[in-house]
Amino acid sequence: MYGPGEFPVTHPAPDGALDQIHLPREAWPQARITVRGDSGFSNDELMAWCEEEGIDDLLGLAKNDRLKRRIESHMEVVYSITRLAQTDQ
């Protein structure tokens, strides 16, 4: 059994879901659209599609050693700020 964030397969968007994005765009052409999904939906195809369509995306990334190394210093800053905020209360 897999734990959180360990499922090895990315899931495609539900059938027809991306086709529906054009409906609000037709009604509100100036509206900013954001596609949001967890790491199970994050894949190159979806990110490329969003970029081509001018749609923002907020997609999770599965944890991996390379990602952890790249964000380590940033997370130390976040943890420091969080600790400071907690001591000020």
Secondary structure, DSSP 8 states (H G I E B T S, - for coil): ---TT---------TTTGGGGHHHHHH-TT---EEEE-GGG--HHHHHHHHHHT-EEEE-----HHHHHHHHHHHHHHHHHHHHHHHT-
